[in-house]
Amino acid sequence: MSSNDPREIAMALEDLLQEIGIWSVRASQSLADASFAQRQAKESGERAWYHACVVLDQAKQDQAMVAALMTDVATMMDQAATGKIEADHTLENAERALQAAKGTLEVWEEQLQIARAWLERAEARLARALAEYEAAVRAYDYAESELRRAESRLNACRNDRDRTNCDSEVRAVNAAYEALQRAAYRLELARAELAAAREEVAAARARVRCCENAVGFATDAVNLATEACVEAQHAVNSIERSQEFTTAADQHAGFANDAVIEEMDRAEQMTTVARQAVSTIEEAAVRLTNADRTEETAQRSARGATHEIRHRLTSLYLLNRPDLDSLGTIGSTGD
């Protein structure tokens, strides 16, 4: 058969129709797959964008929390430094107070010893004064009784008519009177010494009580100052540990700040990638719309071409079909 044979042309046109049908199906399927992929990509892009926004928002919250944490840590470090200075100053004051209290206690303990020695001497003086007073009282009583006896003898002498001279009795009375005067003077001195000794004992006892009270107060002051030193040392130790904790907190805050910076960078990169992906998906959607329009146009063209080819095939089939006259001639020749 020649290349102009209608049957070859018909076969070629049928093959073309089949290829056009296959293309049409494939084009529709490809466009459907592209639409499905576009929808999936859009959903994935929207999820990625939402996730990126969530991550970025969380990163911003973390950044704000870390900034607040660093501010708090800086404040705590300043407070710890100030507390350390105050604690050291308090400890120095407590130590000075303790030394002063110990010095005061030593002074009053020495004064107490002096006061007790004074009281011992005053009590010894009182004992001597009391003994002297009792002796002076006995001497006075004896001199007084001697004066009465001398006066009695003098009166007896004067009343005795046989006696003409009572000079010895007069001398005895005068001597007894002088002895009484001396005894009275001694008694007066003893009484005054006894009163003075008693006053000194009272003063010495008062001094001892004062010194004992002062020693007690000074002892309490030493105990309180010692406790203050212990508490001040504890405060210094505690503030030093606080400084160690705040230093560690500052280091961890620095690590957290570095981490949140990295988190912000990753979140911004994720947001940028998601934004680019969304933009690409939107551009793909536009192109898909254009492709859909083009495919629709192509499908219309394909349907028109198919119709036209089928029409051509019909014409070819009609052209290639033998007529009745030729069929009758062939039959007669056979007979």
TILO-302876 format. One line per 8 residues: their letters; for each residue x, y, z of N, C-alpha, C. Coordinates in pm, whole numbers, plus 32768, in hexadecimal, padded with zeros to 4 digits. Example, Ala and Ser with C-alpha at 12.3 -4.5 7.8 and 13.67 -1.06 7.14 Angstrom:
BEGIN
as) 8527:7DC7:830C:84CE:7E3E:830C:8528:7EB6:830C ~ 8505:7F1F:82C4:8557:7F96:82CA:850A:8003:8313
This chain:
BEGIN
mssndpre) 8055:7F88:8000:8000:8000:8000:8057:807A:8000 ~ 802D:80E1:7FB9:8078:815E:7FB5:8059:81B0:8030 ~ 80AE:8219:803F:809A:8271:80B2:801C:82C2:80A8 ~ 7FDF:82C1:8032:7F61:830B:8022:7EE9:82B0:802E ~ 7F01:8239:805B:7E94:81DB:806B:7E3B:8209:80DC ~ 7DB6:8212:80C7:7D5B:8242:8131:7D60:81EC:81AE ~ 7D7B:816B:8198:7D7D:8114:820F:7DF3:8137:826B ~ 7E67:8155:822E:7EDA:817D:8281:7EBD:8201:82C8
iamaledl) 7E80:825B:8281:7E5E:82DC:82BE:7DFB:82C7:8330 ~ 7D9A:826E:831D:7D37:8254:8384:7D79:8217:83FF ~ 7DD4:81B9:83E4:7E19:817C:8455:7E6B:81E5:84A3 ~ 7EAE:823C:8456:7EFC:82A7:8497:7EA3:8303:84E6 ~ 7E2E:8322:84AA:7DD2:837B:84F4:7D9C:8336:8570 ~ 7D80:82B2:8567:7D51:826A:85DE:7DBC:8268:864B ~ 7E3B:8250:861E:7EA8:8257:8681:7EAE:82E2:86C0 ~ 7E9D:8348:866D:7E9F:83D1:86A3:7E2E:83E6:8704
lqeigiws) 7DB6:83B0:86E0:7D45:83BC:873D:7D65:8378:87C2 ~ 7DA3:8302:87B8:7DC6:82BB:8833:7E2B:8309:8886 ~ 7E90:8340:8842:7EF5:8390:888A:7EB6:840E:88C6 ~ 7E5A:844C:8879:7E16:84C2:88B0:7DC4:849B:892B ~ 7D80:8426:8925:7D34:83F9:899A:7D8D:83DE:8A10 ~ 7DFE:8398:89F1:7E5C:837D:8A5F:7E91:83FF:8A98 ~ 7EB7:845C:8A3F:7EE9:84DF:8A70:7E81:8525:8AC3 ~ 7E03:8521:8A95:7D98:8566:8ADD:7D89:852D:8B6A
vrasqsla) 7D8A:84A3:8B6D:7D7C:8465:8BF2:7DF4:8487:8C49 ~ 7E6C:847B:8C0F:7EE4:8498:8C5C:7EE9:852B:8C88 ~ 7EC1:8581:8C2B:7EC1:8610:8C4E:7E60:862B:8CC1 ~ 7DE9:85F0:8CB8:7D86:8603:8D25:7DBA:85C9:8DA8 ~ 7DF4:854C:8D99:7E29:850E:8E12:7E9C:855D:8E4D ~ 7EF6:858C:8DF8:7F68:85DD:8E26:7F38:865D:8E69 ~ 7ED5:869D:8E2C:7EA1:8717:8E68:7E5D:86F9:8EEC ~ 7E14:8685:8EF2:7DD5:865F:8F71:7E3F:8642:8FDA
dasfaqrq) 7EA9:85F8:8FAE:7F15:85DE:900E:7F57:8660:9039 ~ 7F6C:86BA:8FDA:7FA9:873B:8FFD:7F51:8789:905C ~ 7ECE:8785:9047:7E72:87CB:90A1:7E76:878E:912C ~ 7E76:8706:912F:7E7E:86C3:91B1:7F02:86E6:91F8 ~ 7F6F:86E0:91AB:7FF1:8704:91E5:7FF2:8796:9212 ~ 7FAE:87EC:91C3:7FA7:8879:91E9:7F5D:888B:926C ~ 7EEC:8842:9279:7EA0:884C:92F6:7EF1:8818:936C ~ 7F34:87A6:9356:7F88:8771:93C1:7FFA:87D1:93E4
akesgera) 8038:8807:937A:80A5:8867:9393:8071:88E3:93DB ~ 7FF9:890E:93B7:7FBF:8983:93FA:7FA5:8965:948D ~ 7F6A:88ED:94A7:7F52:88C7:9533:7FD6:88BB:9580 ~ 8039:887A:9540:80BC:886C:9582:80FC:88F5:9599 ~ 80F0:894A:9534:8128:89D1:9543:80E4:8A1F:95B2 ~ 805D:8A12:95B7:8014:8A58:9622:803B:8A20:96AA ~ 8047:8999:96B2:8072:895E:9731:8100:898A:9755 ~ 8157:898A:96F1:81E2:89B7:970A:81E4:8A48:9735
wyhacvvl) 8192:8A9C:96F3:818E:8B2A:9719:8158:8B3B:97A7 ~ 80EC:8AF0:97C7:80B5:8AF6:984E:811C:8AC7:98B5 ~ 815E:8A55:9896:81C3:8A21:98F2:8236:8A85:9901 ~ 825F:8AC2:9893:82CB:8B26:989A:82A0:8B9D:98EE ~ 8223:8BC9:98DD:81F2:8C3A:992E:81ED:8C14:99C1 ~ 81BF:8B98:99DD:81BB:8B6A:9A68:8248:8B67:9AA3 ~ 82A5:8B2E:9A55:8330:8B26:9A84:8369:8BB1:9A99 ~ 834E:8C0D:9A3C:8381:8C96:9A4A:8344:8CDB:9AC4
dqakqdqa) 82C1:8CC7:9AD9:8281:8D03:9B4E:82BA:8CC9:9BCE ~ 82D0:8C44:9BD0:830C:8C06:9C46:8399:8C3A:9C5C ~ 83E3:8C4A:9BED:846B:8C7F:9BF8:8469:8D0E:9C31 ~ 8408:8D5F:9C05:83FD:8DE7:9C3A:83DA:8DE5:9CCF ~ 837F:8D88:9CF5:835F:8D7B:9D83:83D9:8D4F:9DD3 ~ 8423:8CEE:9D9C:849D:8CC1:9DDF:8502:8D33:9DE9 ~ 850A:8D82:9D7F:8568:8DF4:9D81:8541:8E58:9DED ~ 84BE:8E72:9DF8:848F:8ECF:9E61:84A9:8E94:9EEC
mvaalmtd) 8491:8E10:9EFA:84AA:8DD0:9F7C:853E:8DD4:9F9F ~ 8594:8DBA:9F3C:8624:8DBD:9F56:8651:8E4B:9F77 ~ 8619:8EAE:9F30:863C:8F39:9F4F:8614:8F5D:9FDE ~ 8599:8F33:A004:856D:8F4D:A08F:85C5:8F02:A0F1 ~ 85EB:8E86:A0CD:8641:8E37:A124:86C9:8E7A:A135 ~ 8702:8EAB:A0C8:8784:8EED:A0D1:877A:8F6D:A124 ~ 8709:8FB4:A117:86F5:902C:A169:86ED:9006:A1FD ~ 869F:8F9C:A219:8694:8F6E:A2A5:871B:8F40:A2DA
vatmmdqa) 8765:8EF8:A287:87E8:8EC6:A2B4:8846:8F3B:A2CE ~ 8844:8FA0:A275:8899:9016:A28B:8872:905D:A30C ~ 87EE:9066:A326:87C1:90A4:A3A2:87F0:9052:A41B ~ 87E4:8FCE:A411:8810:8F78:A47F:88A7:8F83:A495 ~ 88F2:8F8F:A429:8983:8F9D:A437:89A5:9021:A47C ~ 895E:908D:A455:8975:910D:A498:894F:9104:A52C ~ 88DD:90C5:A547:88B2:90B7:A5D2:8915:905F:A620 ~ 8946:8FF6:A5E1:89A7:8F9F:A625:8A28:8FEA:A641
atgkiead) 8A55:903C:A5E1:8AD0:908A:A5F7:8ABA:90EF:A669 ~ 8A47:9133:A666:8A28:9191:A6D2:8A1C:9149:A757 ~ 89D9:90D4:A755:89CC:9085:A7CF:8A52:9057:A805 ~ 8AAE:9035:A7AA:8B35:900B:A7D5:8B7C:907E:A81B ~ 8B72:90F5:A7E3:8BB2:9169:A822:8B74:9182:A8AC ~ 8AEF:917E:A8B2:8AAB:9196:A932:8ACB:9127:A996 ~ 8AD0:90AA:A966:8AEE:903B:A9C0:8B7C:9046:A9F7 ~ 8BDC:906A:A9A1:8C65:907D:A9D0:8C6C:90EF:AA35
htlenaer) 8C25:915C:AA17:8C23:91CE:AA73:8BE3:91A7:AAF9 ~ 8B77:915A:AAF1:8B35:912C:AB6C:8B92:90D1:ABBD ~ 8BD9:907A:AB77:8C36:9021:ABBC:8CA6:9071:ABFE ~ 8CD9:90D5:ABBA:8D41:912A:ABF6:8D0B:9171:AC71 ~ 8C93:91A9:AC67:8C57:91ED:ACDB:8C41:918B:AD4E ~ 8C13:9112:AD2D:8BFC:90AE:AD96:8C7E:9087:ADDA ~ 8CE7:9079:AD8C:8D6A:9057:ADC7:8D9E:90C9:AE1D ~ 8D8C:9145:ADED:8DB6:91B7:AE41:8D63:91BD:AEC1
alqaakgt) 8CE0:91A5:AEB3:8C8A:91A5:AF2A:8CB3:9136:AF8A ~ 8CD9:90C3:AF54:8D05:9055:AFA9:8D84:9079:AFF3 ~ 8DE3:90B5:AFAE:8E5F:90DE:AFF0:8E42:9147:B05A ~ 8DEA:91A7:B03A:8DC7:920E:B09C:8D82:91D0:B115 ~ 8D28:916F:B0FC:8CE1:912E:B16A:8D43:90E0:B1C1 ~ 8DA2:909B:B181:8E07:9051:B1CF:8E5D:90B1:B221 ~ 8E83:9123:B1E3:8ED0:9187:B22E:8E82:91BD:B2A4 ~ 8E01:91DA:B28C:8DAD:920B:B2F9:8D9E:91A3:B367
levweeql) 8D90:9125:B33F:8D84:90BA:B3A1:8E03:90AF:B3F4 ~ 8E76:90B8:B3B4:8EF4:90B2:B3FD:8EFF:9126:B461 ~ 8ED4:919E:B435:8EDA:9212:B48F:8E82:91FA:B508 ~ 8E06:91CD:B4F1:8DAB:91BD:B562:8DD0:9145:B5B8 ~ 8E0B:90DE:B57F:8E3D:9070:B5D2:8EAE:90A1:B62C ~ 8F03:90F6:B5F6:8F6D:9131:B649:8F31:918A:B6B5 ~ 8ECD:91DB:B68F:8E8C:9230:B6F1:8E43:91DD:B75B ~ 8E0C:916A:B733:8DC9:9114:B793:8E2E:90DB:B7F8
qiarawle) 8EA1:90B5:B7C6:8F09:9086:B822:8F32:90F4:B883 ~ 8F42:916D:B84E:8F65:91DF:B8A6:8EF7:91F7:B90C ~ 8E78:91F3:B8DD:8E08:920B:B937:8DFF:919F:B9A3 ~ 8E17:9123:B97E:8E14:90B8:B9E1:8E86:90C6:BA47 ~ 8EFA:90EF:BA15:8F69:9108:BA72:8F46:917A:BAD1 ~ 8F09:91E2:BA98:8EDE:9252:BAEC:8E78:9223:BB52 ~ 8E16:91D2:BB29:8DB1:91A1:BB86:8DF2:914C:BBF3 ~ 8E54:90FD:BBCD:8E99:90AD:BC32:8EDE:9106:BC98
raearlar) 8F20:9170:BC67:8F61:91CC:BCC6:8EFA:9216:BD19 ~ 8E8B:923F:BCDA:8E24:9288:BD25:8DE5:922F:BD90 ~ 8DCD:91B1:BD6F:8D95:9155:BDD3:8DF8:913C:BE44 ~ 8E79:9136:BE21:8EDE:9127:BE8C:8EE0:91A4:BEE2 ~ 8ED5:9219:BEA2:8ECF:9296:BEF0:8E54:9297:BF48 ~ 8DE1:926B:BF11:8D66:9268:BF60:8D76:920B:BFD7 ~ 8DB6:919A:BFC1:8DCC:913D:C031:8E22:917D:C09D ~ 8E8C:91C1:C070:8EE1:9205:C0D3:8E96:9276:C118
alaeyeaa) 8E49:92C3:C0CA:8DFE:9332:C106:8D96:92FF:C168 ~ 8D57:9290:C147:8CF3:9257:C1A1:8D35:9225:C221 ~ 8DA8:91E6:C212:8DF0:91B7:C28A:8E1C:922D:C2E0 ~ 8E50:9295:C29C:8E7A:930D:C2E7:8E03:934F:C329 ~ 8D93:9355:C2E4:8D1C:9393:C31F:8CEE:9345:C399 ~ 8CEC:92C3:C38D:8CC3:9273:C402:8D25:9286:C476 ~ 8DA8:928C:C455:8E0C:92A2:C4BF:8DFB:932E:C4FB ~ 8DDE:9391:C4A5:8DCA:941A:C4D6:8D4F:9422:C52E
vraydyae) 8CE7:93D8:C508:8C6E:93D7:C55B:8C8D:939B:C5E4 ~ 8CD6:932C:C5E5:8CFA:92ED:C665:8D53:934B:C6B8 ~ 8DB1:938D:C674:8E0A:93E8:C6BC:8DBC:945E:C6F4 ~ 8D5E:9490:C6A5:8D0B:94FF:C6D4:8CB6:94D3:C74C ~ 8C7A:945E:C740:8C29:942E:C7B0:8C80:941A:C82E ~ 8CF8:93E3:C81B:8D52:93D0:C88D:8D79:9456:C8C9 ~ 8D9D:94BA:C873:8DC5:953E:C8A7:8D51:9581:C8ED ~ 8CDB:956D:C8B5:8C66:95AA:C8F5:8C4D:956B:C97E
selrraes) 8C5B:94E8:C986:8C47:94A6:CA0A:8CB5:94CE:CA6C ~ 8D31:94DD:CA3A:8D9F:9509:CA8F:8D86:9596:CAC3 ~ 8D4E:95EC:CA6B:8D30:9675:CA98:8CC5:9673:CB05 ~ 8C63:961D:CAF2:8BFB:9616:CB5A:8C35:95E5:CBDE ~ 8C8C:9582:CBD9:8CC8:9551:CC55:8D20:95BD:CC96 ~ 8D6D:9607:CC41:8DC4:9671:CC79:8D6D:96DE:CCB9 ~ 8D01:9702:CC75:8CA9:9767:CCAD:8C68:9733:CD2E ~ 8C45:96B4:CD2C:8C0A:967A:CDA6:8C6C:9680:CE1B
rlnacrnd) 8CED:965D:CDFE:8D52:9665:CE6A:8D67:96F5:CE96 ~ 8D65:9751:CE34:8D76:97DE:CE5B:8D01:980C:CEB2 ~ 8C8A:97E8:CE92:8C16:980E:CEE3:8C1E:97CD:CF6F ~ 8C4C:9754:CF70:8C5A:970F:CFF3:8CC3:9756:D049 ~ 8D2E:9781:D005:8D97:97C8:D04F:8D61:984B:D084 ~ 8D1C:9890:D034:8CEA:9912:D060:8C7F:9903:D0CF ~ 8C3A:9899:D0C8:8BD6:9884:D130:8C11:9845:D1AE ~ 8C8E:981E:D1A8:8CD0:97E0:D21C:8D0D:9853:D270
rdrtncds) 8CDB:9865:D2EC:8D0B:98D0:D342:8D98:98B8:D374 ~ 8DBC:9839:D367:8E43:981A:D395:8EAB:983F:D32D ~ 8E7C:984F:D2B7:8EDC:9870:D24D:8EDE:9907:D23D ~ 8F59:9939:D239:8F68:99CA:D228:8FA6:99EC:D1A0 ~ 8FDB:9987:D15E:901F:99A0:D0DE:8FEC:9937:D07B ~ 8FB1:9966:D011:8F7D:990C:CFA7:8FC3:9927:CF21 ~ 903E:9956:CF2D:9085:9978:CEAF:909A:98FC:CE57 ~ 90B8:988B:CE91:90CF:9812:CE3F:904F:97E6:CDF8
evravnaa) 8FE0:97F3:CE3B:8F61:97D1:CDFA:8F42:9833:CD89 ~ 8F64:98B7:CDA4:8F4C:991A:CD3B:8FA2:98F9:CCC2 ~ 9022:98D9:CCDC:907C:98B5:CC6D:9048:9838:CC24 ~ 9013:97D9:CC71:8FDE:975F:CC33:8F65:9780:CBDC ~ 8F0E:97DD:CC0F:8E9A:9804:CBBE:8EC6:984A:CB3F ~ 8F29:98A5:CB4C:8F5B:98ED:CAD6:8F9A:988B:CA72 ~ 8FE3:982C:CAA6:9022:97C9:CA4E:8FB8:9774:CA09 ~ 8F54:974D:CA53:8EE8:96FD:CA19:8E9A:974C:C9B0
yealqraa) 8E89:97CF:C9CF:8E42:9822:C96F:8E93:9830:C8EE ~ 8F15:9844:C8FD:8F6B:9850:C886:8F6B:97CC:C838 ~ 8F6C:975F:C882:8F67:96DD:C83F:8EE3:96CC:C7F5 ~ 8E76:96FF:C831:8DF4:96F6:C7EE:8DF2:974E:C76F ~ 8E33:97C3:C77C:8E3A:981A:C706:8E89:97D7:C695 ~ 8EF5:979B:C6BA:8F44:9755:C652:8EF5:96E0:C617 ~ 8EAC:969A:C66D:8E5C:962A:C63C:8DEC:965B:C5E1 ~ 8DB1:96CD:C607:8D46:9706:C5B4:8D7D:9730:C52B
yrlelara) 8DF5:976E:C52F:8E33:9797:C4B0:8E53:971D:C45A ~ 8E89:96B6:C49F:8EA6:963A:C456:8E27:95FE:C41D ~ 8DB9:9600:C46B:8D3B:95CA:C43C:8D05:961A:C3C4 ~ 8D16:969D:C3CD:8CE7:96F1:C35F:8D35:96D2:C2E0 ~ 8DB8:96C5:C2F0:8E0B:96A2:C27C:8DE5:9618:C245 ~ 8DCE:95BA:C2A1:8DAA:9533:C276:8D23:9532:C22E ~ 8CC5:9583:C266:8C41:958B:C225:8C4E:95C7:C199 ~ 8C9C:9631:C18D:8CAF:9670:C10A:8CF5:9610:C0A9
elaaaree) 8D5A:95C9:C0DA:8DA1:9567:C083:8D44:94F7:C059 ~ 8CEF:94CA:C0B7:8C91:9460:C095:8C30:948D:C028 ~ 8BFC:9509:C037:8BA1:953D:BFD2:8BE8:954A:BF4B ~ 8C63:957F:BF4F:8CAF:958D:BED3:8CCD:9505:BE94 ~ 8CEF:94A3:BEEA:8D0B:941D:BEB6:8C8E:93E0:BE77 ~ 8C1D:93F4:BEB9:8BA1:93C0:BE7F:8B80:9403:BDF9 ~ 8B93:9487:BDF6:8B7C:94CD:BD77:8BDB:949B:BD0A ~ 8C58:9482:BD30:8CB8:9451:BCCD:8C92:93C4:BC9D
vaaararv) 8C65:9371:BCFE:8C39:92EB:BCD6:8BC2:92F3:BC77 ~ 8B63:934B:BC96:8AEE:935C:BC3F:8B19:938D:BBB5 ~ 8B75:93EF:BBB4:8BA6:9422:BB35:8BF2:93B6:BAE8 ~ 8C43:9369:BB2F:8C8F:92FE:BAEE:8C31:9294:BAB7 ~ 8BCB:9270:BB04:8B6B:920F:BAD3:8B20:9243:BA59 ~ 8AFA:92C3:BA60:8AB8:9300:B9EC:8B14:92FD:B972 ~ 8B93:9319:B98A:8BF4:9316:B91C:8C01:9289:B8E3 ~ 8C03:9226:B93F:8C0D:919B:B911:8B93:9176:B8BE
rccenavg) 8B1B:919C:B8F1:8AA2:917E:B8A5:8AA5:91C4:B81D ~ 8AD0:9240:B81B:8ADA:928A:B79C:8B3A:9245:B73C ~ 8BAD:921D:B770:8C10:91D9:B71B:8BDC:9151:B6ED ~ 8B97:910B:B748:8B5F:908A:B721:8AF7:909B:B6B3 ~ 8AA1:9102:B6C2:8A3E:911E:B659:8A83:9143:B5D6 ~ 8AEB:9195:B5E3:8B34:91BF:B56B:8B77:9147:B529 ~ 8BB0:90EE:B57B:8BED:9074:B543:8B84:901E:B4FF ~ 8B0D:9014:B540:8AA2:8FC7:B501:8A77:9002:B47D
fatdavnl) 8A64:9089:B47C:8A3F:90CB:B3FF:8AAB:90BC:B395 ~ 8B28:90CC:B3C2:8B98:90BE:B364:8BA0:902F:B32E ~ 8B87:8FCD:B385:8B86:8F41:B358:8B18:8F2A:B2F1 ~ 8AA0:8F61:B310:8A33:8F56:B2AE:8A5A:8F99:B22A ~ 8A9C:900D:B237:8AC6:9053:B1BE:8B2B:9000:B16E ~ 8B86:8FBF:B1B6:8BE8:8F69:B171:8BA0:8EF4:B12D ~ 8B3F:8EB7:B174:8AF5:8E48:B138:8AA6:8E75:B0BE ~ 8A64:8EE9:B0CC:8A17:8F1C:B05A:8A73:8F40:AFE6
ateacvea) 8AE4:8F7E:B007:8B42:8FA3:AF9C:8B7C:8F27:AF5A ~ 8B94:8EBE:AFA9:8BC4:8E40:AF70:8B5C:8E04:AF12 ~ 8ADD:8E04:AF41:8A72:8DD3:AEEB:8A66:8E29:AE6D ~ 8A76:8EAC:AE7E:8A70:8F05:AE0A:8ADF:8EE7:ADA7 ~ 8B57:8ECA:ADDB:8BC7:8EA5:AD83:8BA8:8E24:AD39 ~ 8B71:8DC3:AD82:8B4F:8D43:AD42:8AE7:8D58:ACD6 ~ 8A7D:8DA4:ACF8:8A14:8DBE:AC96:8A49:8E10:AC21 ~ 8A9F:8E70:AC3E:8AD9:8EC1:ABD2:8B30:8E6C:AB77
qhavnsie) 8B7B:8E0E:ABB4:8BCD:8DB3:AB61:8B74:8D59:AB0D ~ 8B05:8D2A:AB4A:8AA5:8CDA:AAFD:8A6D:8D2C:AA89 ~ 8A4F:8DAB:AAA6:8A1B:8E02:AA3C:8A80:8E13:A9CC ~ 8AFF:8E25:A9F1:8B68:8E31:A98C:8B72:8DB1:A939 ~ 8B6E:8D3E:A97E:8B74:8CBE:A936:8AFC:8CAD:A8DA ~ 8A87:8CD3:A90F:8A0D:8CC5:A8BE:8A11:8D20:A845 ~ 8A3D:8D9B:A858:8A40:8DF9:A7E7:8AAA:8DCF:A782 ~ 8B17:8D91:A7B3:8B7B:8D5E:A756:8B42:8CEB:A703
rsqeftta) 8AF5:8C93:A745:8AB4:8C28:A6F9:8A4E:8C62:A698 ~ 8A09:8CCC:A6C4:89AA:8D0E:A66A:89F2:8D48:A5F1 ~ 8A68:8D81:A608:8AB5:8DB5:A597:8ADD:8D45:A538 ~ 8B03:8CD1:A571:8B23:8C60:A51B:8AA9:8C35:A4CA ~ 8A34:8C32:A50D:89BA:8C0A:A4C7:8996:8C70:A45A ~ 89A2:8CF1:A47C:8981:8D57:A419:89E3:8D56:A3A5 ~ 8A63:8D39:A3C2:8AC5:8D2E:A355:8AA0:8CB9:A2FA ~ 8A7E:8C47:A338:8A53:8BD5:A2E7:89D4:8BF5:A29A
adqhagfa) 8977:8C3C:A2DB:88FC:8C62:A297:891A:8CC0:A222 ~ 897A:8D19:A234:89A0:8D74:A1C8:89DC:8D26:A153 ~ 8A2E:8CC1:A172:8A66:8C6F:A107:89F8:8C24:A0BD ~ 899C:8BE7:A109:892E:8B9F:A0CA:88D4:8BFF:A07C ~ 88C1:8C77:A0B0:8872:8CDA:A066:88B8:8CFD:9FE3 ~ 893E:8D07:9FE6:8989:8D1F:9F6B:8978:8CAD:9F08 ~ 897E:8C2F:9F3D:8967:8BBD:9EE6:88D9:8BC1:9EAB ~ 8879:8BE3:9F02:87EE:8BEB:9ED3:87DF:8C59:9E6B
ndavieem) 8825:8CC8:9E7E:881E:8D35:9E1D:8859:8D09:9D97 ~ 88CA:8CC3:9D9C:8904:8C8F:9D1F:88A4:8C2E:9CDC ~ 8866:8BD8:9D2E:8808:8B77:9CF6:878F:8BBC:9CB9 ~ 875C:8C23:9CFA:86E6:8C67:9CC5:870A:8CB7:9C48 ~ 8787:8CE7:9C40:87B2:8D2A:9BC5:87B2:8CC6:9B51 ~ 87EA:8C4F:9B6D:87E7:8BE6:9B07:8757:8BBF:9AE5 ~ 8704:8BB8:9B4E:8678:8B96:9B35:8635:8C00:9ADE ~ 8650:8C7F:9AF9:8617:8CEA:9AA8:864A:8CE2:9A19
draeqmtt) 86CC:8CC5:9A09:8703:8CB9:9982:86BE:8C47:9937 ~ 86B2:8BD4:997A:8671:8B63:9939:85DF:8B81:991A ~ 859C:8BC3:9979:850F:8BE4:9962:84FF:8C46:98EF ~ 8558:8CAA:98E9:8550:8D09:987A:8573:8CC5:97F6 ~ 85D7:8C6B:97F9:85F7:8C21:977F:8580:8BC9:9756 ~ 8543:8B87:97BB:84CE:8B34:979D:845D:8B89:9764 ~ 8449:8C00:979D:83E1:8C5A:976B:8400:8C86:96DD ~ 8480:8CA5:96C4:84A7:8CCF:963D:848F:8C5E:95D9
varqavst) 84BA:8BE4:95FF:84A5:8B71:95A6:8410:8B59:9591 ~ 83C2:8B60:95FD:8331:8B4B:95F0:82F3:8BB7:9598 ~ 8320:8C35:95AA:82EB:8CA2:9557:830E:8C8A:94C5 ~ 838B:8C60:94AD:83B3:8C45:9424:8363:8BCF:93EB ~ 834E:8B69:9440:82FF:8AF6:9412:8271:8B20:93F0 ~ 8234:8B72:9446:81AC:8BA3:942C:81A9:8BF4:93AC ~ 8210:8C4A:939C:8216:8C9A:9321:8224:8C41:92A7 ~ 827A:8BDA:92B2:828B:8B7D:9242:820A:8B32:9225
ieeaavrl) 81C6:8B09:928E:8147:8AC1:927D:80DF:8B1C:923C ~ 80DD:8B9B:9265:807F:8BF9:9229:809F:8C0D:9194 ~ 8124:8C19:9177:814A:8C25:90EA:8124:8BA6:909D ~ 813A:8B30:90DD:8113:8AB3:909D:807C:8AAD:9087 ~ 8031:8AE4:90E8:7F9F:8AE5:90D9:7F77:8B3A:9061 ~ 7FBB:8BAC:9050:7F9E:8C01:8FDC:7FBF:8BB7:8F5B ~ 8035:8B76:8F5C:805C:8B2C:8EE5:7FFF:8AB6:8ECC ~ 7FD2:8A75:8F39:7F75:8A07:8F29:7EF2:8A38:8EEF
tnadrtee) 7EC5:8AAE:8F1C:7E4B:8AE8:8EE3:7E5D:8B02:8E4E ~ 7ED2:8B3A:8E2E:7EEF:8B51:8DA0:7EF5:8ACE:8D53 ~ 7F36:8A6A:8D94:7F3D:89E7:8D54:7EB3:89AB:8D43 ~ 7E5D:89BF:8DA6:7DD4:898B:8D9D:7D8B:89CC:8D28 ~ 7D9D:8A4E:8D1C:7D5E:8A94:8CAB:7D97:8A62:8C28 ~ 7E1C:8A53:8C27:7E5B:8A22:8BAC:7E2D:8995:8B8B ~ 7E25:8940:8BF6:7DF7:88B6:8BE0:7D69:88B4:8BB0 ~ 7D15:890C:8BE7:7C8A:8913:8BBA:7C83:893B:8B27
taqrsarg) 7CD6:899E:8B04:7CDC:89C7:8A77:7D0E:8955:8A1F ~ 7D77:8911:8A53:7DAD:88A2:8A07:7D47:8831:89FA ~ 7CFD:8818:8A65:7C97:87B1:8A5F:7C2A:87D6:89F9 ~ 7C04:8854:89F9:7BA2:887F:8994:7BD9:886B:8907 ~ 7C5B:8891:88FB:7C9A:887E:8879:7CA2:87EA:8856 ~ 7CC3:8798:88BB:7CCB:8709:88A2:7C43:86D0:887C ~ 7BDB:86FE:88C3:7B55:86CE:889F:7B2F:86FA:8813 ~ 7B55:8776:87F4:7B39:87A5:876A:7B88:8756:8704
atheirhr) 7C07:873C:8723:7C59:86EE:86C6:7C25:8660:86BA ~ 7BFC:8627:8729:7BC3:859F:8724:7B47:859C:86CC ~ 7AF2:85FF:86E2:7A79:8605:868E:7A9D:8611:85FB ~ 7AFD:8668:85E1:7B27:867D:8556:7B66:85FE:851D ~ 7BB9:85B9:856C:7BF8:853E:853C:7B90:84D3:8523 ~ 7B31:84C7:8580:7AC8:8464:856C:7A79:8483:84EB ~ 7A62:8503:84D7:7A1E:8529:845B:7A72:8500:83E3 ~ 7AF7:8518:83EA:7B50:84F3:837E:7B52:845C:836C
ltslylln) 7B53:8415:83DB:7B53:8383:83D1:7AD3:8352:838C ~ 7A64:838E:83B5:79E5:8367:8375:79EC:837D:82DE ~ 7A27:83EF:82BC:7A34:840C:822C:7A90:83A8:81E9 ~ 7AFC:8384:822C:7B58:8322:81F3:7B15:829A:81E6 ~ 7ACB:8275:824E:7A86:81F6:8246:7A23:81F4:81D2 ~ 79DE:8261:81C2:7980:826A:8152:79C9:8269:80CD ~ 7A3C:82AD:80CB:7A8A:82B1:804F:7AC3:8228:802E ~ 7AE8:81DD:8090:7B28:815D:807A:7AC1:80ED:8066
rpdldslg) 7A3F:8105:8082:79DA:809B:8076:79B6:8089:7FE3 ~ 79B4:8010:7FA9:7990:7FFC:7F1C:78F9:800F:7F07 ~ 78D4:8040:7E8E:7846:8056:7E72:7805:7FD4:7E41 ~ 7781:7FD3:7E2C:7736:7F5B:7E08:7752:7F2D:7D7A ~ 776D:7F8D:7D21:7786:7F68:7C95:7806:7F19:7C89 ~ 786B:7F48:7CD0:78E9:7F00:7CCA:78DD:7E77:7D07 ~ 788C:7E69:7D6F:7876:7DE9:7DAE:782D:7D8A:7D4F ~ 77CB:7DBF:7CFF:7781:7D6B:7CA0:77DB:7D3C:7C2F
tigstgd) 7834:7D91:7C04:7891:7D6C:7B97:78EE:7D00:7BC6 ~ 7919:7D0B:7C3D:7972:7CA4:7C72:792A:7C20:7C7C ~ 78AA:7C22:7C9D:785D:7BA6:7CAC:7847:7B63:7C24 ~ 782C:7BB3:7BBC:7813:7B79:7B37:7890:7B3A:7B02 ~ 78FE:7B76:7B15:797B:7B3F:7AE7:7999:7ABC:7B2A ~ 796F:7AAE:7B95:7986:7A30:7BE1:7932:79C0:7BA6 ~ 78BB:79DC:7B79:7867:7975:7B3D:78A2:7941:7ABA
